[in-house]
Amino acid sequence: MFTATDHAMMARALRLAERGAYTTKPNPMVGCVIAHGDEVVGEGWHQRAGEPHAEVHALRAAGERAKGATAYVTLEPCAHTGRTGPCADALIAAGVSRVIAAMRDPFPQVDGAGFEKLRAAGIEVASGLMEAQARALNRGFLSRVERGRPWLRVKLATSLDGRSALANGESKWISGEASRLDVQHWRARSGAIVTGAGTVLADDPALTVRLGDDTPFVPPLRVVLDPGLATVARGRVREGDAPTLYLHAPDAKPPRGFVAQHAAVDVREGRFDLDAVLRVLAGQGVNEIQLEAGATLAGAFLGAGLVDEVLLYVAPVLLGERARPLFDGLAIDTMTQKLKMAIVESRYIGQDIRLLLRPESQT
């Protein structure tokens, strides 16, 4: 059904889409290539929410040469008017003869309507080309739309003997400088960086993105899970331009003059309803969460089956048996209860090894 040229053009569109990883949130990353056969006449990607979509950039580049061309798009063209006009209408007006999309857009205001509009205008439409790659690219957006919760990534650094901190809580620095810089890129693509009150009190993290160059990005929301609002009077987590959200128990009373964004979430037996936490963040338009917290909170999310992937930096050091584990509270007593993880990717980052792991049910 699809030719080698079709595959090459869609691969190019996917590479273009990825350029928006740090800036399109909460919108999906989308790329578009317009071509006559193997000759590209226009291309573009969605660069920032509220600005023109990928198809519009590609059509502007193509000009009159868009007429009779094939448009390769990584996601179904939209058919509704939001902050920008419908891309399906723009493709029709430009006179393209064929549209190939990697996948259908499950967003309720699109969800097939873009394809229907194109077909009604006499344009040939096909979808499903390199769909797996397109879904992987926008796993956060798809998680929010299809599951009602963001994609949750847990970032951890560990010693060779599986320890995340010394017994006194000290963890600076297990991983090397190259790994710490690499983490900034994962932060930049996240819609929110989540931590717990214990981490704020112990480590005073800023939870900001520091790329060290002029790469544009939308600052992720900083989220502190703080049942009793014990951390609101202190901490670098409220400094700088990045927004901060405190999630607290319903009976917690913000102090007089407290102006930071906050929301109540149900607490059961002293612990947050983690499903509710994720629903609140989905409501904030968060596609991807990066959890940067201690063993207790990381273990709680993992034990609840809410972790989609683990970003693990393994440093060539040993911390000993008194050091803290990666996860607390999993209560695994037999080998039949073990949680199996699949290695999606492994690579050296400086002297460390970075592993991207997913529960086997996610692979």
N, C-alpha and C positions, 0 to 999 in steps of 0.2 A: 504493500500500500504506500509506504513512504520510501523515497529514493535516498541514495547516498548523499545527494545534494541537500535534500530535506534535513537529514540528520546533521550535516555540517552546519547548516544555517541555524538550526535550533540550538546546537551546541554553542554557537556564537551568541545567540540571544540569551542563553543561560549565563554565559560569562559576563555579558553586559548587565544582566539583572543583579548579579552579585555585587556590582559596584555600589549599589544602594544599600548595602547591608547595615551601614551605620546611620543612615539618614531617612529611610522611608517610613520607619515605624510611626504609627501603628499600621500603616498600609503594608501590603505585601511587596516584595521585590519583584519587579517585572522588567523584562527586556524585550525589545522588538527589532527585527531585521526585515527590511523590505528589499526584495531581490527579483531580478529577471533571470531565471535560471541560476547560474552560479555567480552572477554579477550583482554585488550589493550596491543599491542605489540610495539607501538611507538606513540609519540605525539609531537607536536611543534606548535609554532606560529611565525608569521612574526615579527621580533624584530626591524628592522630598515631599512629604504629605502636604496637600493643598496646592501643589504645583503641577504642571502638565504631566500626564502619564507617558509611559514609554512610547505608545503608538503615536502620540502627537509629536514628540521629538523626532521620531523616525520619519514621519510624513513631512515635517518641515524640512528635514535634510534631503528627502527624495524629491520634493517639489512635484513638477509635472510628470516626472518619471515614475511616480507611484501608480499611474494609470496602467491597468493591465498586469500589475506585478503581484507577487505572492508576499503576504505579510506573515512572518513567523513570530508568534507571541508566546511567551512562557506561561501566560494565564489568560483565560477567556476575556476578551475585551468587554469593558463595562457597558451597560445599557441604560444607566440611570444618571441623573444629574446630582452630584454631590457638591464638593468645592470646585470641581471641574466638570466639563460637559461629557457626554457619553462618547467613549472611544469608538464604539461600533458605528455611530453616526459619522465620525471623522473618517473612518476607513471607507464607508460607503461613498461619502462625498468626494474622496480622493480617487475613486474608481478602481480600487484594487479588485482583482478577479478571483483571488483565492486567499483564504486565511487558514493557517495551520496553527493550532494552539497546543501547548503541551498538556494542558488540563483544563477542566471545567472549574469555574470559580464557585465555591460553595457559599459565598457570602449571599445572604437571602435576597438582596436587591439585584443580584446578578443571576447566579445559579441557572444558567441555560438561556437567559433572556438575551444575552449578547449574541449567542449563536443563532437564536431564532430571528433576531433582527437582521443579521447578516444574510441568512438564507432567504429571508423574505425579500431582500433586495437583489436576489439572484447571484449572490457570491457563494462560491464553493467553500465549504467549511469542513475541516477534519480536525480531530483532536486525539490526544493520547500519545503523541510523539515525545519520547523521553520523559514520560510522566513521573516515573520514580525519581529522577533527578530534580524535576520541578517541585515535587512534594518535599523532598529533602531540603531544598533551598528555603522553602517557606514553611518549615515545620512548625514554627511558632505561630504564625498567622492561622494556619490550618487547625492547630490545636485549639486556639481560642474560638474559632468559628464552629468547628465540628464537635469539640468536646466541652466547650464552655469554660475552659481553663487554659492558662498559658502553659507553654512547654517549660518544664523545670529542669535546669541543669545545676548540679552541685559541683562547686569548685573546691578541690582539696589539694593539699600538698602533704606528702608522706615520706617518711624515712623508708629504708629498705625493709625494716622490721615492722612496717605498717603502723607507725605512730605519727600523730598529727601535732603534738605539742609535748613539752616536758610536763612533769607532774604539777608544777606550779603554774601551768598555763602558758608559759613562754613558747612562742612559735616563730619568732623572727631571728634568723631566716632559715627555714628548712630548705627551700628551693633557692636556686641561683638567680642572679640578676636577669638573665635572659628569659627565664620562666616568668618572673614578675612583670617584665615588659609584655610578654606574650598574653598574660592575663588581661592586660588593658584592652587588647583587641576583642577579646571575648566579652568584656564589660561593655565595650562600645556598641556591640550589636544587640545587647540586651535591652529590653524595655524597662526592667527593674532589677536592682541589686538588693537582695533581701538578707537581713541578718537578725540576730536576736539581741535582747537586752544584755545578756551576759557578755557577748562579744563587744558591745559598745562600752560597757563598764570596764572590761578587762583590757581591751586593745585600743580603744578610741579611734576606730578607723574612719577615714574620710569617705570611703566608698565612691570616689570620683574616678573619671577616666583621665588618664595621663598618657597620651600617645607619644609625646615628645616631638611632634611635627605639626604641620598645618592641615592634617587630614580632617575634613569636616565630620561632625557627628552630632547627634541629638543626645544631650545628657540623659542617662537613664534615671528613672525615679529611684530614690533611695528609700527603702522600706525597713522600718524597725518593728519587730514583733515584741511588744512591751506590754504585758497584761496590766501592770499597775502604773504605767507611765513613770517608771523609776529613773529613766534616762533623759527626760526632757530638759532638765536644767543644765546639761553638760554635753560635751561631745562635738567633735569636728563634723559629725554626720549632718549637722544643720548649717555648716558653713559653705560658702561658695554659691555658685549659680544653680547647681543641680537641685531639683525639688526633692522634698523629703516628706514621707507619709508615715505616721505612727499608727499601728494597729493595736488596739487595747481591749481589755475586757469591758463588757457593757457597764459595769458598776464603777469603773475607774473615772475619777474626776480630774479633768485637765486643770492645772493650776491657773490662778488669776493672771490674766494677761497673756496666756498661751495662745499664739497665733498660728502655729504650724498646722499643716493639714493632718487630720486624724480621723479615724473611723473605728467604730466598735465592731468586734467580731466575737461570736459565742465562744465561751471557754467551758470545757467539760473536764471535771475533776482536776482543775488547775492547769489544763493544757488547752491551747487553741484548737478549735475545729479547723484543721488544716485544709479540708475541702472548701470551707467557707472563706478562708484566707485567699485561696486561689480564685474563687469566684469574685471576690472583691477586686482583685487585681485585674481579672479579665474585664470587669466593668470599667476599669481605668484605661482600657485599651492596651494592656500589656500583652505582648505576644510571647516573649521569652523572659524567663526569670533566671538570674544567676544567684544561687544561694551561696553566700560566703559566711558561714556560721560555724559554731562549735559542734562537737560530736553529738550532743543531745538533740539539737534541732535537726541536724543532718540525719541522725538515726530515726527521728520521729517521721520525717518525710519519707525516708526509705521504707520504714516499717509499714507505713500507710499505703504503700504502693503508688506514690505520687511522683517519684523521681523518674524522669525520662532519660537522663544521661548523667554520667559522672565524668567530670574533667579532672583528671588526676595527674599531678606532677610528682614523679618518683625521684627523689634525690639520692645520690650515692653516699648516704650517711646512716648511722645507727644511733638510735636514741635510748634503747634499753627497755627493760620490762616495766619500769615505773612510769614511763611516759604514757600519754593519753592515746586511746585508740581513735581510728577514723570515725567510727559510728558507735553510739551508745544506745542501749535499750532495745536491741534486736531480739534478744531472748531466743537464741538459736541453741538448742540442746542436742539435736541429733543431725547427722549428715543429710537426712532426708529433708531437713528444713533449710538447708543452705540456699542462699540467694545466688543464682547463676547470672554472671555478667558476660556479655559478648564484647570482645575488643573490636570496635569499629575502626579505630585508627591508632597507630603508635608511631612516634617520631622523637628524635633527639631535639631538645631545646637546650642549647648549651651543653652542660654536663648532666642535665636531667633527662628523664624520659617522660614524655607527655602521652598519656593514654586517654582515649575517648571511649568510654564504656557505656553500654546500655543493658538494662535488664533483658534477659532473653525473650521475654514476652513482647518487647518493643522492637525486636529485630526481625 
